[in-house]
Amino acid sequence: MSQQLADVIISSKAVFTGLCDQPEPASIAIKDNKILAVGSEKEIKAYLGENTKVYQFKDQLIMPGFHDFHLHIMQGAVSLNSANLFAARSEDEALEMIQEFARSNPENPWVIGFTWDAGYWDTQQLPNRYSLDRILPDRPALMFHAEGHYAWVNSKALEIAQITRNTENPSYGIIGKDEEGEPDGILYEKAMNAVVHHAFNFSNEYRSKIFSHFLTHAASLGITAVHDLHGLKTIESLDVFKEFEDKGELSARIHLWPALNGSLEHVKRLRETYQSDKLRVSGLKQFIDGVITARTAYLIEPYADQPDTRGEASFPPETIKKWVVEADKEGFSVRFHAIGDGAIRLALDAYEEAQKTNGKRDSRHSVEHIEVIHPDDIPRFKELGVTASMQPDHFAMSERGVYTDRIGLEREKYVFPIKTLQETGANLAFGTDFPIDVLNPLLQIYRAVTRIDSSGETVWHPHERITLAEALKAYTAGPAYGSFREGELGTLEAGKLADIVVLEKNLFDLPAEDIPDTKVQVTIVDGKVVYDHAGELVK
């Protein structure tokens, strides 16, 4: 058989294949959408033909493309065109940012913002609708809290959503009220839906525009695959994704995780429809609880600073178990948002129930976030074959003092136990939860290796730090395994899909504080260049 010739050969003194813990000098031969071979420059010469393009990246780091295991594509696409309030340190500062954004974007019917956090404000008090009314009396405004589980809205938004003092709370949602019993402008969990329904009512043209912007942004950050998890705020856009795929414009692989809700016929049809290399249904997702700061995370014991509550599960435990057993029987992987120790335990119990009922199988279910865990549940991830899906920067997005006040010192010992989970043999998969956090994978890597908290100086549980190689694997091989794609993705080796990123610097030679600001040089998906910072690889 004649030797296959490469379309492209890329080389560097620093290639992190993901098969060992250090980068090594290597060359990679690519043909069509696959890696032909990885080896020394001499070995790869055999793949060189007269039409082969050769690129030498000197000391720049070549590695598998980043694979974001948890995000929300269309909410994220909206956020890229919204006010970002994370830097605000007071309500007034947030209002100034909102007003400035509203002024600069007069064509947006709704003024939408993301990532405010009163835990960082001078007063640490929640805002209300009246302050938004002062700056936006006539335009509806919707500002998502940093954790995405509650929102701050103005009177106009409440009026459009027809929320009044007489509106009843939805199941698993609370309409915040002032002392007079009037809605105060804070909507928790599913109470947001009535407002979001109106705010996210976008035209097809607008959805295509913001999705295109998302893909460009992802490519510039070296992201080659993403997992779009069913959110509280759904913008139906499968038609847009499919249209981009049909036109050959899908520059990241999309794994879809629609809602687990007891209705399997619809999702079975979706699974049959979407099953390509680039766009596929990978399983089902649901929420078990909320977040610590709003005290909607579900705990085993009551909150330290409010002993009359321990949060609650979003559905009765027997319903959750029933849904999981049924979905598991149909071969679906299931993922649960579970932040509190009560929610994490319930998720693991449901997966265990499925094993007992349906028999053991390679199901690769997953628990998302895992912020506060009971130590007894840590070894169960390995025992049940469950992926630990985590976003390390989340512990730096929460004001640490507020967080610890909520859970108390005893539970605080088991916060974001990344290293402990990994040491017990859990498959670790990282992501961002974008738009809850920015899309940059290197910020998550930085937090995982340093454990530096929100103060920017203090290390939160140094014993939970992992190495750079472990963190990179959790952003490449871990998600590939978590979605049954370890045969195609996650490492650089012959026969795998050519999803590759080149960084401008070798992360292994940098001080940790420089990791988040390292830029991407080139992103390759399916053998094609989808981002080229310096125009080195011409399309």
C-alpha positions as CSV (number, residue, x, y, z in Angstrom):
1,M,0.0,0.0,0.0
2,S,1.4,3.4,-0.9
3,Q,2.1,5.8,1.9
4,Q,-0.7,8.4,2.5
5,L,0.6,11.9,2.2
6,A,-0.4,14.7,4.6
7,D,-2.3,17.8,3.6
8,V,-0.6,19.6,6.5
9,I,2.2,19.0,8.9
10,I,2.6,21.1,12.1
11,S,5.6,20.8,14.4
12,S,6.7,22.3,17.7
13,K,9.3,21.7,20.4
14,A,6.3,21.5,22.8
15,V,3.5,19.1,21.8
16,F,1.2,18.0,24.7
17,T,-0.5,14.9,23.2
18,G,-2.4,14.2,26.5
19,L,-0.8,10.7,26.6
20,C,1.9,11.8,29.1
21,D,2.3,14.6,31.5
22,Q,4.9,16.8,29.7
23,P,5.0,18.3,26.3
24,E,7.6,16.9,23.9
25,P,9.1,17.9,20.5
26,A,6.9,16.4,17.8
27,S,5.3,16.7,14.4
28,I,1.7,16.0,13.5
29,A,0.6,14.9,10.0
30,I,-3.0,15.7,9.1
31,K,-5.0,14.5,6.1
32,D,-8.7,15.6,5.5
33,N,-10.2,15.7,9.0
34,K,-7.9,13.1,10.7
35,I,-4.5,12.9,12.3
36,L,-2.4,10.5,10.2
37,A,0.5,10.3,12.6
38,V,2.3,11.9,15.5
39,G,6.1,11.4,15.8
40,S,9.5,12.9,15.5
41,E,10.2,15.3,12.6
42,K,12.2,12.5,10.9
43,E,9.4,10.0,11.3
44,I,6.8,12.4,9.9
45,K,9.0,13.2,6.8
46,A,7.5,10.1,5.3
47,Y,4.1,11.8,5.0
48,L,5.5,14.9,3.2
49,G,4.3,15.3,-0.4
50,E,4.9,18.1,-2.8
51,N,1.5,19.7,-1.9
52,T,1.9,19.2,1.9
53,K,1.9,22.5,3.8
54,V,4.4,22.6,6.6
55,Y,4.2,24.9,9.7
56,Q,6.8,25.1,12.4
57,F,5.6,26.6,15.7
58,K,9.0,26.6,17.5
59,D,8.3,26.7,21.3
60,Q,4.5,27.3,21.1
61,L,2.3,24.7,22.8
62,I,0.4,22.4,20.5
63,M,-2.4,20.4,22.3
64,P,-5.8,18.8,21.8
65,G,-8.6,21.3,21.3
66,F,-10.4,22.5,24.4
67,H,-13.6,20.6,25.0
68,D,-16.0,22.6,27.2
69,F,-18.1,20.0,29.1
70,H,-20.8,22.4,30.4
71,L,-22.2,25.6,28.9
72,H,-25.4,27.2,27.5
73,I,-24.8,28.2,23.9
74,M,-27.7,30.6,23.2
75,Q,-27.8,32.2,26.6
76,G,-24.1,32.7,26.2
77,A,-24.6,34.1,22.7
78,V,-27.1,36.6,24.2
79,S,-24.6,37.5,27.0
80,L,-22.0,38.5,24.4
81,N,-24.4,41.2,23.3
82,S,-25.4,42.3,26.9
83,A,-24.2,44.3,29.8
84,N,-21.6,42.4,31.9
85,L,-21.9,43.5,35.5
86,F,-19.4,41.3,37.2
87,A,-17.0,44.1,38.0
88,A,-19.6,46.3,39.8
89,R,-18.7,46.8,43.5
90,S,-21.9,48.6,44.5
91,E,-25.5,48.8,43.2
92,D,-24.9,52.4,41.9
93,E,-21.9,51.1,39.9
94,A,-24.1,48.4,38.4
95,L,-26.8,50.9,37.6
96,E,-24.2,53.1,35.8
97,M,-23.0,50.2,33.7
98,I,-26.6,49.3,32.8
99,Q,-27.5,52.8,31.9
100,E,-24.4,53.2,29.7
101,F,-25.2,49.8,28.0
102,A,-28.8,50.9,27.4
103,R,-27.6,54.2,25.9
104,S,-25.1,52.5,23.6
105,N,-27.7,49.9,22.4
106,P,-30.9,51.9,21.7
107,E,-32.1,49.3,19.2
108,N,-32.4,46.5,21.8
109,P,-36.0,46.3,22.9
110,W,-35.0,44.7,26.2
111,V,-32.0,45.8,28.2
112,I,-30.3,42.5,29.3
113,G,-27.4,42.1,31.7
114,F,-25.5,39.2,33.3
115,T,-23.3,38.4,36.3
116,W,-24.1,40.9,39.0
117,D,-23.3,39.7,42.5
118,A,-24.5,41.7,45.5
119,G,-22.1,39.6,47.6
120,Y,-19.3,41.8,46.2
121,W,-21.2,45.1,46.7
122,D,-20.4,47.5,49.5
123,T,-23.8,46.9,51.3
124,Q,-24.2,43.2,50.4
125,Q,-27.9,44.0,50.0
126,L,-30.0,42.7,47.1
127,P,-31.2,45.4,44.8
128,N,-34.9,46.1,43.9
129,R,-36.9,47.1,40.9
130,Y,-37.2,50.8,41.9
131,S,-33.5,51.6,41.3
132,L,-33.8,50.1,37.8
133,D,-37.0,52.1,37.2
134,R,-35.1,55.3,37.9
135,I,-32.8,54.7,35.0
136,L,-35.1,52.7,32.8
137,P,-38.7,53.7,33.3
138,D,-40.0,52.7,29.9
139,R,-37.7,49.9,28.6
140,P,-37.9,46.4,30.2
141,A,-34.8,45.3,31.9
142,L,-33.6,41.8,32.9
143,M,-30.4,41.4,34.9
144,F,-29.3,37.8,35.6
145,H,-27.4,37.2,38.9
146,A,-23.9,35.8,38.5
147,E,-25.1,32.3,39.2
148,G,-28.0,32.5,36.8
149,H,-30.6,31.2,39.4
150,Y,-32.2,34.6,40.1
151,A,-32.7,37.8,38.3
152,W,-33.3,41.5,39.0
153,V,-36.0,43.1,36.8
154,N,-37.7,46.5,36.6
155,S,-41.4,47.4,36.8
156,K,-41.8,47.4,33.0
157,A,-40.5,43.8,32.8
158,L,-43.0,42.7,35.5
159,E,-45.8,44.5,33.7
160,I,-45.0,42.7,30.3
161,A,-44.8,39.3,32.1
162,Q,-48.1,40.2,34.0
163,I,-46.5,39.6,37.4
164,T,-48.5,41.4,40.1
165,R,-48.9,41.1,43.9
166,N,-51.6,38.4,43.2
167,T,-49.4,36.2,40.9
168,E,-48.7,32.9,42.6
169,N,-45.3,31.4,42.8
170,P,-44.6,28.7,40.2
171,S,-43.5,25.3,41.2
172,Y,-39.8,25.6,42.3
173,G,-39.7,29.4,42.0
174,I,-40.3,32.5,44.2
175,I,-41.4,36.0,43.3
176,G,-39.6,38.3,45.7
177,K,-42.0,40.6,47.6
178,D,-41.5,43.9,49.6
179,E,-43.1,44.6,52.9
180,E,-46.3,45.8,51.3
181,G,-46.6,42.5,49.4
182,E,-45.7,44.0,46.0
183,P,-43.2,42.2,43.7
184,D,-39.7,43.7,44.6
185,G,-38.0,42.9,41.3
186,I,-36.1,39.8,42.4
187,L,-37.3,36.5,40.7
188,Y,-35.9,33.2,41.9
189,E,-35.5,30.0,39.9
190,K,-38.6,29.3,37.7
191,A,-40.2,32.6,38.6
192,M,-37.8,34.1,36.0
193,N,-39.4,32.2,33.2
194,A,-42.3,34.5,32.6
195,V,-40.0,37.4,32.0
196,V,-37.3,35.5,30.1
197,H,-40.0,34.2,27.7
198,H,-40.6,37.7,26.5
199,A,-37.0,39.0,26.7
200,F,-35.7,36.0,24.6
201,N,-38.3,36.1,21.9
202,F,-35.8,36.6,19.1
203,S,-36.1,36.6,15.3
204,N,-34.4,33.8,13.3
205,E,-32.1,36.4,11.9
206,Y,-31.0,37.6,15.3
207,R,-30.5,34.0,16.6
208,S,-28.3,33.2,13.6
209,K,-26.3,36.5,14.1
210,I,-25.6,35.9,17.8
211,F,-24.8,32.2,17.2
212,S,-22.3,33.1,14.5
213,H,-20.7,35.5,17.0
214,F,-20.5,32.7,19.6
215,L,-18.7,30.4,17.2
216,T,-16.2,33.0,16.3
217,H,-15.6,33.8,20.0
218,A,-15.2,30.0,20.9
219,A,-12.7,29.5,18.0
220,S,-10.6,32.4,19.2
221,L,-10.3,30.7,22.6
222,G,-9.2,27.3,21.2
223,I,-12.6,25.6,21.9
224,T,-13.3,22.8,19.4
225,A,-16.2,21.0,21.2
226,V,-18.9,22.1,23.5
227,H,-21.8,20.6,25.5
228,D,-25.0,22.6,25.4
229,L,-26.9,21.8,28.5
230,H,-30.6,22.4,28.8
231,G,-31.0,25.6,30.9
232,L,-33.6,27.3,32.9
233,K,-33.8,29.9,30.1
234,T,-34.2,27.9,26.9
235,I,-33.9,29.6,23.5
236,E,-34.9,26.9,21.0
237,S,-32.2,27.0,18.3
238,L,-31.7,23.5,17.0
239,D,-32.8,24.7,13.6
240,V,-30.0,27.4,13.7
241,F,-27.4,24.8,14.6
242,K,-28.6,22.5,11.9
243,E,-28.6,25.2,9.3
244,F,-24.9,26.1,10.2
245,E,-24.0,22.4,10.0
246,D,-25.7,22.0,6.6
247,K,-23.8,25.1,5.3
248,G,-20.5,23.7,6.6
249,E,-20.2,26.6,9.0
250,L,-20.2,24.7,12.4
251,S,-16.7,25.4,13.7
252,A,-17.2,23.5,17.0
253,R,-18.7,20.1,17.7
254,I,-22.0,20.5,19.6
255,H,-23.3,17.9,22.0
256,L,-26.9,18.5,23.0
257,W,-28.4,17.7,26.4
258,P,-32.2,18.3,26.3
259,A,-34.3,18.2,29.4
260,L,-34.9,15.0,31.4
261,N,-38.5,15.4,32.4
262,G,-40.2,12.1,32.2
263,S,-41.2,12.4,28.5
264,L,-38.8,10.2,26.5
265,E,-40.5,10.0,23.1
266,H,-39.6,13.5,22.1
267,V,-35.9,13.2,23.1
268,K,-35.7,9.7,21.4
269,R,-36.8,11.4,18.2
270,L,-34.2,14.2,18.7
271,R,-31.5,11.6,19.3
272,E,-32.4,9.9,16.0
273,T,-32.4,13.2,14.2
274,Y,-29.1,14.6,15.6
275,Q,-26.4,12.0,15.4
276,S,-23.5,13.4,13.4
277,D,-19.9,14.0,14.2
278,K,-20.6,17.7,14.6
279,L,-24.1,17.9,16.0
280,R,-25.5,15.2,18.2
281,V,-27.8,14.5,21.2
282,S,-25.5,13.0,23.9
283,G,-28.0,12.6,26.7
284,L,-30.4,14.4,29.1
285,K,-29.9,17.1,31.7
286,Q,-32.0,18.4,34.7
287,F,-31.6,20.5,37.8
288,I,-31.8,19.0,41.3
289,D,-31.2,22.3,43.2
290,G,-30.1,25.9,42.9
291,V,-27.1,27.8,44.4
292,I,-25.6,28.3,47.8
293,T,-25.8,32.1,47.9
294,A,-29.6,32.2,47.3
295,R,-29.9,29.3,49.8
296,T,-31.7,27.3,47.0
297,A,-28.9,24.6,47.0
298,Y,-30.3,21.4,48.6
299,L,-28.3,20.5,51.7
300,I,-28.4,17.4,54.0
301,E,-28.4,19.6,57.1
302,P,-29.8,23.2,57.4
303,Y,-28.0,26.3,56.4
304,A,-25.6,27.6,59.0
305,D,-26.9,31.2,58.8
306,Q,-30.6,30.3,58.4
307,P,-31.3,27.1,60.3
308,D,-35.0,26.9,59.3
309,T,-34.0,26.0,55.7
310,R,-31.8,23.4,53.9
311,G,-33.1,24.3,50.4
312,E,-35.2,21.9,48.5
313,A,-35.0,19.5,45.5
314,S,-36.5,20.9,42.3
315,F,-38.6,17.7,42.0
316,P,-39.6,15.0,44.5
317,P,-36.7,12.5,45.0
318,E,-38.9,9.6,43.8
319,T,-39.7,11.5,40.6
320,I,-36.0,12.1,39.9
321,K,-35.2,8.4,40.5
322,K,-38.1,7.2,38.3
323,W,-37.0,9.5,35.4
324,V,-33.3,8.3,35.7
325,V,-34.3,4.6,35.7
326,E,-36.5,5.1,32.6
327,A,-33.9,7.2,30.7
328,D,-31.0,4.9,31.7
329,K,-33.1,1.9,30.4
330,E,-33.3,3.7,27.0
331,G,-29.5,4.1,26.9
332,F,-29.4,7.8,27.7
333,S,-26.6,9.4,29.8
334,V,-28.0,11.7,32.4
335,R,-26.5,14.9,34.0
336,F,-27.8,16.7,37.1
337,H,-27.0,20.2,38.3
338,A,-26.3,19.4,41.9
339,I,-24.5,22.0,44.1
340,G,-25.5,21.1,47.7
341,D,-24.5,17.8,49.4
342,G,-28.2,16.8,49.5
343,A,-28.6,17.2,45.8
344,I,-25.3,15.4,45.0
345,R,-26.3,12.5,47.2
346,L,-29.8,12.4,45.5
347,A,-28.1,12.3,42.0
348,L,-25.8,9.5,43.0
349,D,-28.7,7.6,44.6
350,A,-30.7,7.9,41.4
351,Y,-27.8,6.6,39.3
352,E,-27.4,3.7,41.8
353,E,-31.1,2.9,41.6
354,A,-30.8,2.8,37.8
355,Q,-27.9,0.2,38.1
356,K,-29.9,-1.9,40.5
357,T,-33.0,-1.8,38.3
358,N,-31.5,-2.0,34.8
359,G,-28.3,-3.8,35.5
360,K,-24.8,-2.3,35.3
361,R,-23.9,-0.8,32.0
362,D,-21.3,1.8,30.8
363,S,-23.7,4.7,31.3
364,R,-21.3,7.6,32.0
365,H,-23.8,9.7,33.9
366,S,-22.5,12.9,35.4
367,V,-23.0,15.3,38.3
368,E,-22.6,19.0,37.5
369,H,-20.8,21.5,39.7
370,I,-20.3,19.5,42.9
371,E,-19.6,22.4,45.2
372,V,-20.4,21.2,48.7
373,I,-20.2,17.4,49.0
374,H,-20.6,15.0,52.0
375,P,-17.3,13.1,52.4
376,D,-19.2,9.7,52.3
377,D,-20.3,10.5,48.7
378,I,-16.8,11.2,47.3
379,P,-15.8,7.5,46.5
380,R,-19.2,6.8,44.9
381,F,-18.3,8.6,41.7
382,K,-15.7,6.0,40.9
383,E,-17.9,3.1,42.2
384,L,-20.8,4.2,40.0
385,G,-18.7,5.3,37.0
386,V,-20.0,8.9,37.3
387,T,-18.2,11.8,35.8
388,A,-17.4,14.8,38.0
389,S,-18.2,17.8,35.8
390,M,-16.7,20.9,37.4
391,Q,-15.9,24.5,36.7
392,P,-13.0,25.5,38.9
393,D,-13.4,29.3,38.5
394,H,-16.8,29.0,40.2
395,F,-15.1,29.1,43.6
396,A,-13.5,32.4,42.7
397,M,-16.8,33.8,41.4
398,S,-18.4,33.5,44.8
399,E,-17.4,35.9,47.6
400,R,-15.8,33.4,49.9
401,G,-16.9,35.0,53.2
402,V,-20.6,34.9,52.1
403,Y,-20.2,31.4,50.9
404,T,-18.7,30.1,54.1
405,D,-21.3,31.9,56.2
406,R,-24.0,30.0,54.4
407,I,-22.6,26.5,54.9
408,G,-20.6,26.8,58.1
409,L,-17.0,25.7,58.8
410,E,-17.6,21.9,58.9
411,R,-19.0,21.7,55.4
412,E,-16.5,24.2,54.1
413,K,-13.8,21.5,54.4
414,Y,-15.4,19.8,51.4
415,V,-15.8,22.7,49.0
416,F,-15.0,22.0,45.3
417,P,-12.9,18.9,46.1
418,I,-11.3,18.6,42.6
419,K,-8.1,16.7,43.7
420,T,-9.9,14.5,46.2
421,L,-12.4,13.4,43.5
422,Q,-9.6,12.7,41.0
423,E,-7.6,10.7,43.5
424,T,-10.6,8.5,44.3
425,G,-10.6,7.7,40.5
426,A,-13.5,9.8,39.3
427,N,-13.4,10.9,35.6
428,L,-12.9,14.7,35.8
429,A,-14.3,17.0,33.1
430,F,-14.0,20.7,33.1
431,G,-16.1,23.5,31.5
432,T,-17.1,27.1,32.1
433,D,-20.9,27.1,32.5
434,F,-20.8,30.1,30.1
435,P,-22.5,32.6,30.4
436,I,-22.4,32.2,34.1
437,D,-18.6,32.6,33.6
438,V,-16.5,33.8,30.7
439,L,-15.7,31.2,28.0
440,N,-11.9,31.3,28.4
441,P,-10.7,27.7,29.3
442,L,-7.4,29.0,30.6
443,L,-9.1,30.8,33.5
444,Q,-10.5,27.5,34.7
445,I,-7.1,25.8,34.3
446,Y,-5.5,28.6,36.3
447,R,-8.0,28.2,39.2
448,A,-7.5,24.4,39.2
449,V,-3.8,24.6,39.5
450,T,-3.6,27.6,42.0
451,R,-6.9,27.4,44.0
452,I,-6.6,31.2,44.4
453,D,-9.9,32.5,45.6
454,S,-11.9,35.7,44.8
455,S,-9.6,37.9,46.8
456,G,-6.9,37.2,44.2
457,E,-4.4,36.4,47.0
458,T,-5.6,33.7,49.3
459,V,-5.5,30.0,48.4
460,W,-8.8,28.1,49.2
461,H,-7.8,24.5,50.2
462,P,-4.3,24.2,48.7
463,H,-4.5,20.4,49.1
464,E,-7.2,20.4,46.3
465,R,-4.8,21.8,43.7
466,I,-4.1,19.6,40.6
467,T,-1.1,19.7,38.2
468,L,-1.2,21.6,34.9
469,A,-1.2,18.3,32.9
470,E,-4.1,17.0,35.0
471,A,-6.1,20.2,34.4
472,L,-5.4,20.1,30.7
473,K,-6.6,16.5,30.5
474,A,-9.7,17.4,32.4
475,Y,-10.4,19.9,29.6
476,T,-9.7,17.5,26.7
477,A,-9.6,13.8,27.5
478,G,-12.1,14.0,30.4
479,P,-15.0,15.5,28.4
480,A,-14.2,13.2,25.4
481,Y,-14.6,10.2,27.8
482,G,-17.7,11.7,29.4
483,S,-19.4,11.7,26.0
484,F,-18.2,8.3,24.7
485,R,-15.8,10.0,22.2
486,E,-12.4,9.0,23.6
487,G,-11.8,7.0,20.4
488,E,-12.1,10.2,18.3
489,L,-11.2,13.1,20.6
490,G,-9.3,14.3,23.6
491,T,-5.7,13.3,22.7
492,L,-3.4,13.8,19.8
493,E,-2.8,10.4,18.2
494,A,-3.1,8.7,14.8
495,G,-6.7,8.0,13.7
496,K,-8.3,10.7,15.9
497,L,-10.2,13.7,14.5
498,A,-7.9,16.7,13.9
499,D,-9.2,19.1,16.6
500,I,-6.0,20.9,17.7
501,V,-5.1,24.2,19.3
502,V,-1.8,26.1,19.2
503,L,-1.2,28.5,22.1
504,E,1.1,31.5,21.7
505,K,3.3,30.3,24.6
506,N,4.1,27.0,26.3
507,L,2.0,26.9,29.5
508,F,4.4,24.5,31.1
509,D,7.1,27.2,31.1
510,L,5.0,30.0,32.4
511,P,4.3,31.3,35.9
512,A,0.8,30.3,36.8
513,E,-0.5,33.9,36.9
514,D,0.2,34.2,33.2
515,I,-1.9,31.3,32.2
516,P,-5.3,33.1,31.9
517,D,-3.9,35.8,29.6
518,T,-2.2,33.4,27.2
519,K,-3.6,33.8,23.7
520,V,-4.6,31.2,21.1
521,Q,-2.5,31.2,18.0
522,V,-4.4,28.7,15.8
523,T,-7.5,26.6,16.2
524,I,-8.1,23.6,13.9
525,V,-11.4,21.7,13.9
526,D,-11.9,18.7,11.7
527,G,-8.6,19.4,10.0
528,K,-9.7,23.0,9.0
529,V,-8.3,26.2,10.4
530,V,-11.2,28.0,12.1
531,Y,-9.1,30.7,13.9
532,D,-5.7,32.0,12.9
533,H,-4.4,34.9,15.1
534,A,-1.5,35.9,12.9
535,G,-2.7,34.6,9.6
536,E,0.1,32.0,9.6
537,L,-2.0,29.1,8.2
538,V,-3.9,30.4,5.3
539,K,-7.3,28.7,4.8
